[in-house]
Amino acid sequence: MLAVITHSLISPVEERSDMEPGILTLVSRIVHAVHAANQRRLERQIGEYVETNGGRITDDLERRIGQYFC
């Protein structure tokens, strides 16, 4: 799929058994959940944009997606 969709600035958190639950763990989980929700929303919007513009990804459409969504 498009590099726009797969590119992620935040890497997944590794689960560690020695990590004690605390405020930083909670904040990290919240940040990752918000990022994942935003990524799903962006992918859904790009899918809708592709459908409304013919349903096929062309070079021109990919360029417009990069300009509009990035």
BADRENFI-457253 format. One line per field, with one value per residue (C-alpha): x, y, z; residue in one letter. Coordinates in nm, 2 decimals. Example, Ala and Ser with C-alpha at 12.3 -4.5 7.8 and 13.67 -1.06 7.14 Angstrom:
# residues 2
xx <- (1.23;1.37) $
yy <- (-0.45;-0.11) $
zz <- (0.78;0.71) $
rest <- (A;S) $
END
This chain:
# residues 70
xx <- (0.00;0.11;0.41;0.18;-0.03;0.25;0.48;0.46;0.65;0.58;0.72;0.52;0.59;0.76;0.59;0.83;0.74;0.98;0.81;0.61;0.27;0.29;0.20;0.46;0.33;-0.03;0.07;0.26;-0.04;-0.27;-0.03;-0.01;-0.39;-0.45;-0.18;-0.34;-0.69;-0.55;-0.37;-0.70;-0.89;-0.63;-0.64;-1.02;-1.01;-0.75;-0.97;-1.27;-1.07;-0.95;-1.30;-1.44;-1.16;-1.22;-1.12;-0.77;-0.45;-0.26;0.06;-0.14;-0.38;-0.09;0.07;-0.25;-0.29;0.07;0.00;-0.35;-0.29;0.07) $
yy <- (0.00;0.36;0.48;0.74;0.48;0.25;0.52;0.57;0.81;0.62;0.27;0.01;-0.03;-0.35;-0.53;-0.59;-0.79;-0.60;-0.27;-0.15;0.01;0.38;0.71;0.69;0.35;0.49;0.80;0.58;0.36;0.66;0.82;0.49;0.45;0.80;0.75;0.42;0.58;0.87;0.63;0.43;0.75;0.86;0.53;0.54;0.89;0.80;0.50;0.72;0.97;0.69;0.57;0.91;0.96;0.65;0.37;0.31;0.45;0.62;0.83;1.14;1.03;0.91;1.25;1.43;1.20;1.29;1.66;1.66;1.41;1.48) $
zz <- (0.00;0.00;0.20;0.35;0.52;0.64;0.77;1.14;1.36;1.68;1.71;1.90;2.27;2.37;2.65;2.94;3.24;3.46;3.39;3.69;3.62;3.67;3.53;3.24;3.14;3.14;2.94;2.69;2.64;2.60;2.34;2.15;2.15;2.02;1.75;1.65;1.63;1.42;1.19;1.14;1.07;0.82;0.64;0.63;0.48;0.22;0.12;0.08;-0.12;-0.35;-0.40;-0.48;-0.74;-0.94;-0.71;-0.87;-0.74;-1.02;-1.00;-1.00;-0.73;-0.51;-0.56;-0.46;-0.15;-0.05;-0.08;0.08;0.37;0.46) $
rest <- (M;L;A;V;I;T;H;S;L;I;S;P;V;E;E;R;S;D;M;E;P;G;I;L;T;L;V;S;R;I;V;H;A;V;H;A;A;N;Q;R;R;L;E;R;Q;I;G;E;Y;V;E;T;N;G;G;R;I;T;D;D;L;E;R;R;I;G;Q;Y;F;C) $
END
